C-alpha cells in the first residue's frame, strides 16, 4: 500500500512557493490516492493536472499500481483545515454544532483554537412591540461543531 505520508511529502514539495495549500490526502487500501488542494481565488484545472503529473513522476507504477485523483476542495463541502477558514473570512458560512443546531452567519475571525461568526438574531427589546434583528458574535471551538462550510448564496 502506498504511504499517505509519502504522497503528502510529494504534494508539499509541489506546493512550495505557491499560493495553494493542501486540504487533504487520502489513500485507500486499494491504492486510490485522492489529493485535495485549495487556493483563495479558486483552483485551476491546469494546476491540478500539473500536480497530478508531478506526483506521478515521483511514484513508481512498476513498484505499486495506483489510481490518482487531484482536485479542489469542493464548494459546499465542510472545511478541513484552518486555511479554509482564513480564506473565507468575511463570507457567509453554515455551521452545524454537535448538538444539531444549524447557524448561518458571516465568518469574522479564525485562529488555531477557535473561530468567530457574526449571526443575526431577533431580539425583542423591553417595551417594544416587535422584535428587531441584532448582530451577535459567536465563537466556537473546532471540537464543538460537526462542520463549517461556505454558504453559496444566489441573492
PATOR-916535 format. One record per atom (N, C-alpha, C, CB): residue number from 0; atom name; x, z, y; residue in three letters. Coordinates in steps of 0.001 Angstrom, whole numbers, padded with zeros to 6 digits. Glycine has a CB too. Layout:
BEGIN
NODE torti sese    east      up   north sekol
NODE   NUM   CA       X       Z       Y   ALA
...
END
This chain:
BEGIN
NODE torti sese    east      up   north sekol
NODE     0    N  000826  000000 -001190   UNK
NODE     0   CA  000000  000000  000000   UNK
NODE     0    C  000873  000000  001257   UNK
NODE     0   CB -000941  001211 -000004   UNK
NODE     1    N  000469 -000757  002229   UNK
NODE     1   CA  001212 -000841  003482   UNK
NODE     1    C  001034  000465  004253   UNK
NODE     1   CB  000740 -002059  004333   UNK
NODE     2    N  002115  000953  004797   UNK
NODE     2   CA  002112  002232  005508   UNK
NODE     2    C  001588  002050  006941   UNK
NODE     2   CB  003537  002843  005528   UNK
NODE     3    N  000575  002820  007273   UNK
NODE     3   CA -000026  002775  008612   UNK
NODE     3    C  001020  003044  009697   UNK
NODE     3   CB -001173  003801  008719   UNK
NODE     4    N  001937  003970  009434   UNK
NODE     4   CA  002966  004311  010425   UNK
NODE     4    C  003890  003129  010710   UNK
NODE     4   CB  003791  005508  009942   UNK
NODE     5    N  004164  002321  009693   UNK
NODE     5   CA  004999  001129  009868   UNK
NODE     5    C  004277  000144  010794   UNK
NODE     5   CB  005321  000460  008485   UNK
NODE     6    N  002991 -000086  010530   UNK
NODE     6   CA  002211 -001002  011363   UNK
NODE     6    C  002121 -000469  012796   UNK
NODE     6   CB  000792 -001204  010772   UNK
NODE     7    N  001886  000821  012938   UNK
NODE     7   CA  001810  001429  014270   UNK
NODE     7    C  003114  001240  015032   UNK
NODE     7   CB  001478  002923  014161   UNK
NODE     8    N  004232  001425  014359   UNK
NODE     8   CA  005543  001243  015000   UNK
NODE     8    C  005726 -000209  015450   UNK
NODE     8   CB  006684  001650  014031   UNK
NODE     9    N  005307 -001154  014612   UNK
NODE     9   CA  005416 -002576  014963   UNK
NODE     9    C  004560 -002885  016199   UNK
NODE     9   CB  004980 -003470  013766   UNK
NODE    10    N  003336 -002380  016208   UNK
NODE    10   CA  002436 -002605  017352   UNK
NODE    10    C  003024 -001972  018609   UNK
NODE    10   CB  001019 -002025  017067   UNK
NODE    11    N  003551 -000758  018485   UNK
NODE    11   CA  004172 -000089  019646   UNK
NODE    11    C  005326 -000906  020213   UNK
NODE    11   CB  004674  001309  019253   UNK
NODE    12    N  006112 -001556  019338   UNK
NODE    12   CA  007209 -002419  019806   UNK
NODE    12    C  006644 -003555  020659   UNK
NODE    12   CB  008018 -002996  018599   UNK
NODE    13    N  005574 -004189  020177   UNK
NODE    13   CA  004967 -005315  020901   UNK
NODE    13    C  004374 -004846  022229   UNK
NODE    13   CB  003873 -005987  020039   UNK
NODE    14    N  003793 -003652  022239   UNK
NODE    14   CA  003138 -003136  023449   UNK
NODE    14    C  004128 -002748  024547   UNK
NODE    14   CB  002287 -001934  023097   UNK
NODE    15    N  005359 -002482  024186   UNK
NODE    15   CA  006356 -002024  025143   UNK
NODE    15    C  006466 -002985  026330   UNK
NODE    15   CB  007717 -001874  024457   UNK
NODE    16    N  006288 -002452  027518   UNK
NODE    16   CA  006393 -003254  028736   UNK
NODE    16    C  005127 -004014  029085   UNK
NODE    16   CB  007513 -004218  028602   UNK
NODE    17    N  004069 -003813  028336   UNK
NODE    17   CA  002792 -004479  028613   UNK
NODE    17    C  001773 -003442  029059   UNK
NODE    17   CB  002278 -005251  027362   UNK
NODE    18    N  000707 -003910  029696   UNK
NODE    18   CA -000339 -003003  030167   UNK
NODE    18    C -001376 -002692  029097   UNK
NODE    18   CB -001022 -003594  031371   UNK
NODE    19    N -001218 -003261  027920   UNK
NODE    19   CA -002110 -002949  026805   UNK
NODE    19    C -001784 -001570  026250   UNK
NODE    19   CB -001998 -004017  025696   UNK
NODE    20    N -002743 -000989  025540   UNK
NODE    20   CA -002473  000245  024814   UNK
NODE    20    C -003154  000192  023455   UNK
NODE    20   CB -002950  001477  025619   UNK
NODE    21    N -002613  000946  022519   UNK
NODE    21   CA -003121  000992  021159   UNK
NODE    21    C -004313  001935  021084   UNK
NODE    21   CB -002020  001430  020180   UNK
NODE    22    N -005401  001458  020498   UNK
NODE    22   CA -006583  002293  020293   UNK
NODE    22    C -006595  002822  018866   UNK
NODE    22   CB -007878  001501  020590   UNK
NODE    23    N -006345  001936  017894   UNK
NODE    23   CA -006419  002390  016509   UNK
NODE    23    C -005707  001406  015581   UNK
NODE    23   CB -007886  002564  016078   UNK
NODE    24    N -005164  001961  014501   UNK
NODE    24   CA -004638  001172  013395   UNK
NODE    24    C -005261  001756  012136   UNK
NODE    24   CB -003047  001195  013340   UNK
NODE    25    N -005873  000900  011342   UNK
NODE    25   CA -006447  001342  010069   UNK
NODE    25    C -005908  000441  008965   UNK
NODE    25   CB -008017  001312  010106   UNK
NODE    26    N -005560  001052  007839   UNK
NODE    26   CA -005095  000301  006674   UNK
NODE    26    C -005917  000777  005479   UNK
NODE    26   CB -003540  000497  006428   UNK
NODE    27    N -006660 -000144  004884   UNK
NODE    27   CA -007494  000213  003730   UNK
NODE    27    C -006647  000219  002458   UNK
NODE    27   CB -008688 -000775  003583   UNK
NODE    28    N -007152  000826  001386   UNK
NODE    28   CA -006417  000805  000108   UNK
NODE    28    C -006176 -000621 -000410   UNK
NODE    28   CB -007186  001607 -000946   UNK
NODE    29    N -007008 -001575  000038   UNK
NODE    29   CA -006822 -002972 -000376   UNK
NODE    29    C -005870 -003711  000566   UNK
NODE    29   CB -008176 -003698 -000425   UNK
NODE    30    N -005180 -002982  001429   UNK
NODE    30   CA -004231 -003536  002398   UNK
NODE    30    C -004880 -004447  003434   UNK
NODE    30   CB -003162 -004298  001675   UNK
NODE    31    N -006078 -004090  003863   UNK
NODE    31   CA -006675 -004755  005023   UNK
NODE    31    C -006234 -003945  006243   UNK
NODE    31   CB -008272 -004848  004911   UNK
NODE    32    N -005524 -004605  007135   UNK
NODE    32   CA -004995 -003945  008334   UNK
NODE    32    C -005881 -004342  009512   UNK
NODE    32   CB -003486 -004337  008597   UNK
NODE    33    N -006390 -003339  010228   UNK
NODE    33   CA -007193 -003591  011421   UNK
NODE    33    C -006508 -002885  012592   UNK
NODE    33   CB -008682 -003092  011236   UNK
NODE    34    N -006154 -003674  013608   UNK
NODE    34   CA -005483 -003159  014790   UNK
NODE    34    C -006395 -003376  015988   UNK
NODE    34   CB -004100 -003846  015003   UNK
NODE    35    N -006661 -002294  016740   UNK
NODE    35   CA -007466 -002387  017957   UNK
NODE    35    C -006591 -002045  019154   UNK
NODE    35   CB -008704 -001443  017888   UNK
NODE    36    N -006620 -002944  020157   UNK
NODE    36   CA -005899 -002696  021397   UNK
NODE    36    C -006894 -002771  022550   UNK
NODE    36   CB -004731 -003719  021591   UNK
NODE    37    N -006479 -002289  023712   UNK
NODE    37   CA -007343 -002359  024884   UNK
NODE    37    C -006473 -002534  026126   UNK
NODE    37   CB -008235 -001086  025001   UNK
NODE    38    N -007140 -002863  027223   UNK
NODE    38   CA -006494 -003136  028499   UNK
NODE    38    C -007519 -002854  029586   UNK
NODE    38   CB -005956 -004614  028578   UNK
NODE    39    N -007096 -002377  030720   UNK
NODE    39   CA -008021 -002037  031804   UNK
NODE    39    C -008867 -003226  032237   UNK
NODE    39   CB -007252 -001501  032994   UNK
NODE    40    N -008337 -004434  032124   UNK
NODE    40   CA -009075 -005622  032568   UNK
NODE    40    C -009615 -006441  031401   UNK
NODE    40   CB -008182 -006496  033430   UNK
NODE    41    N -009604 -005864  030214   UNK
NODE    41   CA -010096 -006583  029043   UNK
NODE    41    C -008953 -007128  028218   UNK
NODE    41   CB -011020 -007713  029461   UNK
NODE    42    N -009295 -007594  027032   UNK
NODE    42   CA -008305 -008097  026089   UNK
NODE    42    C -008482 -009605  025951   UNK
NODE    42   CB -008436 -007391  024706   UNK
NODE    43    N -007378 -010332  026040   UNK
NODE    43   CA -007416 -011781  025937   UNK
NODE    43    C -007093 -012199  024511   UNK
NODE    43   CB -006433 -012429  026931   UNK
NODE    44    N -007812 -013208  024022   UNK
NODE    44   CA -007642 -013690  022650   UNK
NODE    44    C -006210 -014163  022397   UNK
NODE    44   CB -008627 -014829  022364   UNK
NODE    45    N -005596 -014791  023397   UNK
NODE    45   CA -004214 -015270  023221   UNK
NODE    45    C -003263 -014116  022915   UNK
NODE    45   CB -003740 -016017  024481   UNK
NODE    46    N -003513 -012972  023549   UNK
NODE    46   CA -002657 -011809  023289   UNK
NODE    46    C -002901 -011237  021900   UNK
NODE    46   CB -002895 -010728  024344   UNK
NODE    47    N -004150 -011269  021431   UNK
NODE    47   CA -004442 -010824  020064   UNK
NODE    47    C -003717 -011717  019053   UNK
NODE    47   CB -005975 -010838  019798   UNK
NODE    48    N -003728 -013023  019306   UNK
NODE    48   CA -003040 -013971  018426   UNK
NODE    48    C -001537 -013687  018444   UNK
NODE    48   CB -003324 -015441  018861   UNK
NODE    49    N -000994 -013470  019632   UNK
NODE    49   CA  000442 -013193  019751   UNK
NODE    49    C  000819 -011916  019000   UNK
NODE    49   CB  000845 -013070  021233   UNK
NODE    50    N  000013 -010861  019168   UNK
NODE    50   CA  000290 -009608  018461   UNK
NODE    50    C  000164 -009806  016953   UNK
NODE    50   CB -000668 -008494  018935   UNK
NODE    51    N -000841 -010542  016524   UNK
NODE    51   CA -001028 -010808  015099   UNK
NODE    51    C  000205 -011511  014521   UNK
NODE    51   CB -002293 -011666  014870   UNK
NODE    52    N  000686 -012517  015219   UNK
NODE    52   CA  001891 -013240  014755   UNK
NODE    52    C  003115 -012336  014749   UNK
NODE    52   CB  002160 -014466  015646   UNK
NODE    53    N  003205 -011445  015733   UNK
NODE    53   CA  004333 -010513  015801   UNK
NODE    53    C  004319 -009581  014585   UNK
NODE    53   CB  004283 -009688  017118   UNK
NODE    54    N  003138 -009042  014277   UNK
NODE    54   CA  003017 -008152  013117   UNK
NODE    54    C  003385 -008915  011846   UNK
NODE    54   CB  001574 -007573  013009   UNK
NODE    55    N  002867 -010140  011704   UNK
NODE    55   CA  003161 -010946  010520   UNK
NODE    55    C  004654 -011241  010387   UNK
NODE    55   CB  002380 -012251  010570   UNK
NODE    56    N  005342 -011385  011512   UNK
NODE    56   CA  006779 -011661  011463   UNK
NODE    56    C  007582 -010450  010983   UNK
NODE    56   CB  007273 -012092  012838   UNK
NODE    57    N  006982 -009263  011089   UNK
NODE    57   CA  007686 -008031  010715   UNK
NODE    57    C  007318 -007531  009311   UNK
NODE    57   CB  007385 -006946  011732   UNK
NODE    58    N  006224 -008068  008753   UNK
NODE    58   CA  005817 -007670  007396   UNK
NODE    58    C  006096 -008820  006433   UNK
NODE    58   CB  004301 -007272  007353   UNK
NODE    59    N  006348 -008481  005189   UNK
NODE    59   CA  006700 -009476  004180   UNK
NODE    59    C  005549 -009639  003189   UNK
NODE    59   CB  008001 -009073  003442   UNK
NODE    60    N  004865 -010780  003270   UNK
NODE    60   CA  003741 -011052  002355   UNK
NODE    60    C  004209 -011200  000910   UNK
NODE    60   CB  003000 -012321  002788   UNK
NODE    61    N  005468 -011563  000714   UNK
NODE    61   CA  006002 -011686 -000645   UNK
NODE    61    C  006115 -010309 -001298   UNK
NODE    61   CB  007381 -012387 -000628   UNK
NODE    62    N  006419 -009316 -000474   UNK
NODE    62   CA  006571 -007946 -000973   UNK
NODE    62    C  005201 -007305 -001208   UNK
NODE    62   CB  007397 -007096  000022   UNK
NODE    63    N  004300 -007509 -000252   UNK
NODE    63   CA  002959 -006938 -000372   UNK
NODE    63    C  001982 -007793  000425   UNK
NODE    63   CB  002929 -005461  000122   UNK
NODE    64    N  000964 -008350 -000257   UNK
NODE    64   CA -000020 -009193  000407   UNK
NODE    64    C -000977 -008305  001207   UNK
NODE    64   CB -000797 -010063 -000628   UNK
NODE    65    N -001465 -008817  002308   UNK
NODE    65   CA -002362 -008047  003162   UNK
NODE    65    C -003280 -008989  003925   UNK
NODE    65   CB -001565 -007158  004138   UNK
NODE    66    N -004346 -008411  004465   UNK
NODE    66   CA -005248 -009111  005369   UNK
NODE    66    C -005075 -008448  006726   UNK
NODE    66   CB -006759 -009063  004871   UNK
NODE    67    N -004976 -009226  007785   UNK
NODE    67   CA -004711 -008678  009120   UNK
NODE    67    C -005788 -009108  010100   UNK
NODE    67   CB -003332 -009123  009625   UNK
NODE    68    N -006289 -008123  010846   UNK
NODE    68   CA -007279 -008379  011895   UNK
NODE    68    C -006810 -007648  013156   UNK
NODE    68   CB -008730 -007906  011458   UNK
NODE    69    N -006637 -008408  014229   UNK
NODE    69   CA -006229 -007832  015512   UNK
NODE    69    C -007310 -008154  016531   UNK
NODE    69   CB -004830 -008381  015976   UNK
NODE    70    N -007785 -007133  017243   UNK
NODE    70   CA -008827 -007369  018229   UNK
NODE    70    C -008879 -006275  019268   UNK
NODE    70   CB -010163 -007493  017557   UNK
NODE    71    N -009869 -006394  020122   UNK
NODE    71   CA -010040 -005388  021173   UNK
NODE    71    C -010969 -004298  020687   UNK
NODE    71   CB -010587 -006024  022470   UNK
NODE    72    N -010849 -003148  021310   UNK
NODE    72   CA -011798 -002075  021050   UNK
NODE    72    C -013144 -002594  021541   UNK
NODE    72   CB -011381 -000709  021765   UNK
NODE    73    N -014122 -002607  020691   UNK
NODE    73   CA -015400 -003241  021007   UNK
NODE    73    C -016141 -002605  022166   UNK
NODE    73   CB -016269 -003217  019812   UNK
NODE    74    N -016768 -003440  022973   UNK
NODE    74   CA -017611 -002955  024056   UNK
NODE    74    C -018771 -002202  023429   UNK
NODE    74   CB -018116 -004125  024967   UNK
NODE    75    N -019074 -001052  023974   UNK
NODE    75   CA -020171 -000258  023444   UNK
NODE    75    C -019775  000617  022266   UNK
NODE    75   CB -021283 -001157  023036   UNK
NODE    76    N -018503  000528  021860   UNK
NODE    76   CA -018018  001383  020779   UNK
NODE    76    C -017500  002696  021363   UNK
NODE    76   CB -016904  000669  019962   UNK
NODE    77    N -017582  003777  020600   UNK
NODE    77   CA -017078  005070  021100   UNK
NODE    77    C -015586  005014  021442   UNK
NODE    77   CB -017325  006168  020059   UNK
NODE    78    N -015228  005763  022491   UNK
NODE    78   CA -013822  005871  022880   UNK
NODE    78    C -013066  006620  021787   UNK
NODE    78   CB -013670  006596  024259   UNK
NODE    79    N -011819  006200  021565   UNK
NODE    79   CA -010985  006838  020547   UNK
NODE    79    C -009744  007498  021134   UNK
NODE    79   CB -010572  005822  019510   UNK
NODE    80    N -009298  007022  022307   UNK
NODE    80   CA -008073  007568  022897   UNK
NODE    80    C -008288  007868  024386   UNK
NODE    80   CB -006891  006578  022710   UNK
NODE    81    N -007471  008773  024920   UNK
NODE    81   CA -007574  009195  026319   UNK
NODE    81    C -007501  008012  027273   UNK
NODE    81   CB -006473  010191  026650   UNK
NODE    82    N -006650  007032  027003   UNK
NODE    82   CA -006501  005898  027919   UNK
NODE    82    C -007823  005151  028128   UNK
NODE    82   CB -005441  004935  027387   UNK
NODE    83    N -008704  005155  027117   UNK
NODE    83   CA -010008  004512  027291   UNK
NODE    83    C -010837  005278  028317   UNK
NODE    83   CB -010762  004428  025942   UNK
NODE    84    N -010740  006596  028292   UNK
NODE    84   CA -011432  007393  029306   UNK
NODE    84    C -010869  007068  030685   UNK
NODE    84   CB -011297  008912  029005   UNK
NODE    85    N -009552  007014  030782   UNK
NODE    85   CA -008909  006803  032078   UNK
NODE    85    C -009280  005458  032701   UNK
NODE    85   CB -007402  006897  031928   UNK
NODE    86    N -009366  004394  031895   UNK
NODE    86   CA -009682  003088  032484   UNK
NODE    86    C -011172  002950  032813   UNK
NODE    86   CB -009260  001971  031531   UNK
NODE    87    N -011979  003884  032333   UNK
NODE    87   CA -013410  003825  032624   UNK
NODE    87    C -013857  004843  033681   UNK
NODE    87   CB -014190  004049  031353   UNK
NODE    88    N -012913  005520  034327   UNK
NODE    88   CA -013279  006442  035412   UNK
NODE    88    C -013999  005639  036496   UNK
NODE    88   CB -012008  007176  035999   UNK
NODE    89    N -015132  006191  036941   UNK
NODE    89   CA -015944  005521  037950   UNK
NODE    89    C -017029  004644  037356   UNK
NODE    89   CB -015073  004695  038835   UNK
NODE    90    N -017049  004541  036031   UNK
NODE    90   CA -018049  003707  035361   UNK
NODE    90    C -019052  004588  034617   UNK
NODE    90   CB -017370  002715  034381   UNK
NODE    91    N -020215  003984  034324   UNK
NODE    91   CA -021248  004723  033601   UNK
NODE    91    C -020915  004824  032127   UNK
NODE    91   CB -022607  004059  033782   UNK
NODE    92    N -021120  006035  031580   UNK
NODE    92   CA -020873  006285  030172   UNK
NODE    92    C -022065  007007  029556   UNK
NODE    92   CB -019586  007104  029984   UNK
NODE    93    N -022108  006942  028249   UNK
NODE    93   CA -023105  007680  027477   UNK
NODE    93    C -022346  008670  026614   UNK
NODE    93   CB -024008  006723  026603   UNK
NODE    94    N -022846  009894  026564   UNK
NODE    94   CA -022230  010950  025771   UNK
NODE    94    C -023263  011482  024799   UNK
NODE    94   CB -021674  012087  026673   UNK
NODE    95    N -022864  011711  023568   UNK
NODE    95   CA -023708  012408  022607   UNK
NODE    95    C -022978  013682  022232   UNK
NODE    95   CB -024021  011521  021341   UNK
NODE    96    N -023612  014826  022537   UNK
NODE    96   CA -022992  016107  022215   UNK
NODE    96    C -023170  016415  020736   UNK
NODE    96   CB -023589  017236  023076   UNK
NODE    97    N -022408  017360  020249   UNK
NODE    97   CA -022542  017756  018846   UNK
NODE    97    C -023898  018407  018577   UNK
NODE    97   CB -021414  018718  018457   UNK
NODE    98    N -024569  018889  019622   UNK
NODE    98   CA -025915  019458  019472   UNK
NODE    98    C -026985  018366  019443   UNK
NODE    98   CB -026206  020443  020615   UNK
NODE    99    N -026581  017098  019624   UNK
NODE    99   CA -027522  015993  019570   UNK
NODE    99    C -028120  015614  020920   UNK
NODE    99   CB -028616  016329  018631   UNK
NODE   100    N -027610  016174  022003   UNK
NODE   100   CA -028116  015858  023340   UNK
NODE   100    C -027382  014630  023878   UNK
NODE   100   CB -027942  017073  024306   UNK
NODE   101    N -028162  013631  024325   UNK
NODE   101   CA -027581  012400  024866   UNK
NODE   101    C -027662  012456  026389   UNK
NODE   101   CB -028317  011129  024311   UNK
NODE   102    N -026544  012194  027047   UNK
NODE   102   CA -026473  012191  028510   UNK
NODE   102    C -025880  010884  028987   UNK
NODE   102   CB -025641  013382  029031   UNK
NODE   103    N -026282  010477  030179   UNK
NODE   103   CA -025681  009328  030833   UNK
NODE   103    C -025215  009764  032200   UNK
NODE   103   CB -026674  008137  030931   UNK
NODE   104    N -024083  009245  032619   UNK
NODE   104   CA -023559  009583  033927   UNK
NODE   104    C -022328  008763  034237   UNK
NODE   104   CB -023241  011062  034009   UNK
NODE   105    N -021708  009085  035358   UNK
NODE   105   CA -020513  008383  035801   UNK
NODE   105    C -019295  009230  035443   UNK
NODE   105   CB -020565  008089  037334   UNK
NODE   106    N -018369  008607  034728   UNK
NODE   106   CA -017143  009303  034341   UNK
NODE   106    C -016329  009585  035597   UNK
NODE   106   CB -016314  008465  033313   UNK
NODE   107    N -016096  010853  035866   UNK
NODE   107   CA -015430  011257  037108   UNK
NODE   107    C -013941  011520  036907   UNK
NODE   107   CB -016095  012499  037675   UNK
NODE   108    N -013594  012125  035773   UNK
NODE   108   CA -012205  012523  035554   UNK
NODE   108    C -011963  012714  034060   UNK
NODE   108   CB -011868  013824  036336   UNK
NODE   109    N -010720  012601  033645   UNK
NODE   109   CA -010351  012831  032250   UNK
NODE   109    C -008903  013259  032179   UNK
NODE   109   CB -010586  011569  031394   UNK
NODE   110    N -008610  014181  031262   UNK
NODE   110   CA -007236  014591  031001   UNK
NODE   110    C -007109  014926  029515   UNK
NODE   110   CB -006828  015814  031894   UNK
NODE   111    N -005996  015480  029121   UNK
NODE   111   CA -005742  015753  027701   UNK
NODE   111    C -006751  016737  027095   UNK
NODE   111   CB -004333  016301  027528   UNK
NODE   112    N -007268  017678  027895   UNK
NODE   112   CA -008140  018727  027363   UNK
NODE   112    C -009627  018396  027432   UNK
NODE   112   CB -007890  020000  028101   UNK
NODE   113    N -010049  017723  028518   UNK
NODE   113   CA -011476  017509  028711   UNK
NODE   113    C -011733  016341  029653   UNK
NODE   113   CB -012134  018773  029252   UNK
NODE   114    N -013032  016072  029874   UNK
NODE   114   CA -013419  015034  030824   UNK
NODE   114    C -014668  015499  031561   UNK
NODE   114   CB -013668  013667  030104   UNK
NODE   115    N -014874  014933  032755   UNK
NODE   115   CA -015997  015325  033606   UNK
NODE   115    C -016858  014110  033899   UNK
NODE   115   CB -015500  015970  034922   UNK
NODE   116    N -018167  014322  033802   UNK
NODE   116   CA -019144  013278  034067   UNK
NODE   116    C -020102  013784  035140   UNK
NODE   116   CB -019912  012876  032767   UNK
NODE   117    N -020428  012924  036117   UNK
NODE   117   CA -021426  013261  037134   UNK
NODE   117    C -022764  012729  036642   UNK
NODE   117   CB -021051  012661  038551   UNK
NODE   118    N -023699  013662  036437   UNK
NODE   118   CA -025025  013278  035968   UNK
NODE   118    C -026048  013555  037065   UNK
NODE   118   CB -025395  014038  034665   UNK
NODE   119    N -027174  012862  036989   UNK
NODE   119   CA -028288  013124  037897   UNK
NODE   119    C -029353  013862  037112   UNK
NODE   119   CB -028854  011802  038521   UNK
NODE   120    N -029885  014915  037731   UNK
NODE   120   CA -030979  015607  037072   UNK
NODE   120    C -032009  016010  038108   UNK
NODE   120   CB -030471  016839  036296   UNK
NODE   121    N -033222  016187  037638   UNK
NODE   121   CA -034310  016569  038527   UNK
NODE   121    C -034334  018078  038657   UNK
NODE   121   CB -035667  016038  038011   UNK
NODE   122    N -034365  018521  039910   UNK
NODE   122   CA -034439  019946  040200   UNK
NODE   122    C -035554  020135  041223   UNK
NODE   122   CB -033059  020510  040730   UNK
NODE   123    N -036390  021138  040980   UNK
NODE   123   CA -037473  021413  041920   UNK
NODE   123    C -037046  022575  042810   UNK
NODE   123   CB -038814  021737  041171   UNK
NODE   124    N -036702  022247  044063   UNK
NODE   124   CA -036299  023314  044981   UNK
NODE   124    C -037465  024286  045200   UNK
NODE   124   CB -035823  022719  046336   UNK
NODE   125    N -037125  025538  045419   UNK
NODE   125   CA -038152  026554  045639   UNK
NODE   125    C -039032  026163  046821   UNK
NODE   125   CB -037511  027937  045880   UNK
NODE   126    N -040330  026199  046625   UNK
NODE   126   CA -041282  025864  047672   UNK
NODE   126    C -041574  024383  047803   UNK
NODE   126   CB -040787  026371  048960   UNK
NODE   127    N -040847  023552  047077   UNK
NODE   127   CA -041076  022107  047169   UNK
NODE   127    C -042194  021698  046219   UNK
NODE   127   CB -039779  021319  046847   UNK
NODE   128    N -042877  020635  046590   UNK
NODE   128   CA -043962  020150  045751   UNK
NODE   128    C -043435  019274  044609   UNK
NODE   128   CB -044970  019369  046594   UNK
NODE   129    N -042381  018547  044876   UNK
NODE   129   CA -041848  017622  043878   UNK
NODE   129    C -040377  017907  043593   UNK
NODE   129   CB -042020  016175  044348   UNK
NODE   130    N -039977  017605  042371   UNK
NODE   130   CA -038544  017741  042078   UNK
NODE   130    C -037767  016612  042756   UNK
NODE   130   CB -038288  017730  040540   UNK
NODE   131    N -036496  016865  043014   UNK
NODE   131   CA -035649  015811  043571   UNK
NODE   131    C -034423  015647  042694   UNK
NODE   131   CB -035239  016133  045035   UNK
NODE   132    N -033842  014460  042781   UNK
NODE   132   CA -032649  014173  041993   UNK
NODE   132    C -031422  014770  042668   UNK
NODE   132   CB -032474  012653  041801   UNK
NODE   133    N -030644  015495  041889   UNK
NODE   133   CA -029383  016039  042395   UNK
NODE   133    C -028273  015659  041419   UNK
NODE   133   CB -029465  017599  042580   UNK
NODE   134    N -027081  015511  041956   UNK
NODE   134   CA -025930  015203  041109   UNK
NODE   134    C -025241  016490  040700   UNK
NODE   134   CB -024939  014267  041837   UNK
NODE   135    N -024783  016506  039453   UNK
NODE   135   CA -024085  017684  038934   UNK
NODE   135    C -022925  017208  038078   UNK
NODE   135   CB -025047  018608  038112   UNK
NODE   136    N -021768  017825  038262   UNK
NODE   136   CA -020605  017513  037430   UNK
NODE   136    C -020642  018390  036183   UNK
NODE   136   CB -019272  017726  038219   UNK
NODE   137    N -020513  017748  035030   UNK
NODE   137   CA -020498  018462  033756   UNK
NODE   137    C -019181  018128  033057   UNK
NODE   137   CB -021740  018076  032859   UNK
NODE   138    N -018486  019158  032617   UNK
NODE   138   CA -017198  018976  031951   UNK
NODE   138    C -017354  019265  030459   UNK
NODE   138   CB -016112  019897  032580   UNK
NODE   139    N -016772  018401  029646   UNK
NODE   139   CA -016833  018541  028200   UNK
NODE   139    C -015426  018581  027624   UNK
NODE   139   CB -017642  017394  027572   UNK
NODE   140    N -015223  019448  026647   UNK
NODE   140   CA -014022  019372  025822   UNK
NODE   140    C -014303  018285  024780   UNK
NODE   140   CB -013664  020782  025142   UNK
NODE   141    N -013281  017584  024332   UNK
NODE   141   CA -013474  016475  023403   UNK
NODE   141    C -014117  016931  022085   UNK
NODE   141   CB -012139  015799  023121   UNK
NODE   142    N -013837  018180  021688   UNK
NODE   142   CA -014412  018658  020417   UNK
NODE   142    C -015875  019092  020546   UNK
NODE   142   CB -013592  019822  019888   UNK
NODE   143    N -016450  019009  021758   UNK
NODE   143   CA -017856  019352  021965   UNK
NODE   143    C -018784  018138  021813   UNK
NODE   143   CB -018038  019966  023344   UNK
NODE   144    N -018188  016973  021649   UNK
NODE   144   CA -019005  015757  021634   UNK
NODE   144    C -018817  014974  020339   UNK
NODE   144   CB -018660  014872  022831   UNK
NODE   145    N -019840  014184  020017   UNK
NODE   145   CA -019734  013262  018884   UNK
NODE   145    C -019094  011975  019355   UNK
NODE   145   CB -021123  012982  018251   UNK
NODE   146    N -019504  011504  020556   UNK
NODE   146   CA -018885  010305  021099   UNK
NODE   146    C -019130  010184  022585   UNK
NODE   146   CB -019401  009077  020390   UNK
NODE   147    N -018289  009350  023195   UNK
NODE   147   CA -018471  008869  024568   UNK
NODE   147    C -018256  007371  024487   UNK
NODE   147   CB -017471  009570  025612   UNK
NODE   148    N -019111  006606  025160   UNK
NODE   148   CA -018896  005170  025191   UNK
NODE   148    C -019328  004600  026526   UNK
NODE   148   CB -019648  004487  024055   UNK
NODE   149    N -018736  003473  026859   UNK
NODE   149   CA -019036  002754  028093   UNK
NODE   149    C -020479  002279  028011   UNK
NODE   149   CB -018051  001550  028317   UNK
NODE   150    N -021226  002527  029070   UNK
NODE   150   CA -022625  002149  029114   UNK
NODE   150    C -022746  000800  029786   UNK
NODE   150   CB -023468  003209  029849   UNK
NODE   151    N -023183 -000162  029029   UNK
NODE   151   CA -023345 -001516  029558   UNK
NODE   151    C -024695 -001573  030255   UNK
NODE   151   CB -023241 -002604  028422   UNK
NODE   152    N -024685 -001869  031549   UNK
NODE   152   CA -025961 -001929  032250   UNK
NODE   152    C -026165 -003333  032821   UNK
NODE   152   CB -026022 -000863  033378   UNK
NODE   153    N -027393 -003731  032830   UNK
NODE   153   CA -027755 -005074  033319   UNK
NODE   153    C -028639 -004943  034537   UNK
NODE   153   CB -028472 -005903  032219   UNK
NODE   154    N -028250 -004072  035458   UNK
NODE   154   CA -029049 -003832  036677   UNK
NODE   154    C -028859 -004935  037674   UNK
NODE   154   CB -028682 -002500  037317   UNK
END
